[in-house]
Amino acid sequence: MKRGLWFGTNWKMNMTPGLARQWTDTVTAYMQNMPSDHRLFVMPPYPLIPQLLRDTEGTGLIVGAQNCHWESRGPYTGEISPALLKEIGAHNVLLGHAERRKQFDETDEVIGRKVSAALHAGLGVVLCIGEGATLKGKQTETRQFLEQQLAVALRDIPSIQPERLVVAYEPVWAIGVGGQPPQAEEVADALSSIRQTINQMVDECVPIVYGGSVTLQNGRSLLTKTETDGLFIGRHALDPSTFIQIIETAVGERSEVE
Ligand code: 13P
């Protein structure tokens, strides 16, 4: 069995304070019996971060934000600084998600500035990269595309402390309702090329997780047939019991679901 796995969820623009409390109650109860070298992280909408931090204090659940600005203060109406996230106790921040790249025109350069600012503020970073549908199946072009995303996002990062950076490979063609269900074989090649690129860029061992239409049915094969260090789950982790089932099935504590 793989060790030291990371399982995370991005709530996107979902959940309420009440549902969040049910979720944290269920997941933190599960964490008491979880192998201690696994890491669980959750990215709620900003207003729920203080509640989650309070309700999960001392449990080891990593609570992060879904975005931040690259400046630490200033005239940026509607934005949130990494310094403020750090001060309220957030542990990490998700940057480079495909939905932000597409819907909010975030470029690799913008994401690079955010990654640098967040790490300097003392936050951990979950950096998303991934190719769109036009590159699906084109291995050489996909490899170059992912290398470019990584090179720009990480170019201002001289050194990374252990556990401060996680890379999430989320191919755009697999994300969300309407996304194509991923086959382990087709993500395996991308994951190993990301691993090679990262090894050339930073000394630390950076966990690489897979995200995009992870389900109870495919979690185990994605985990066991690729070099992934974990799974990053969207809509199928909003129900805490399903999130736990996906984890348990993937790591082999339950028999594989047909
Ligand atoms: P889905 O699991 O809903 O495809 O979303 C994945 C994702 O975007 C995680 O950031």
Residues whose N, C-alpha, C, O or C-beta is under 5 A from the ligand:
A	BS01	13P	N10 A174 I175 G176 G211 G212 S213 V214 F232 I233 G234 R235 H236
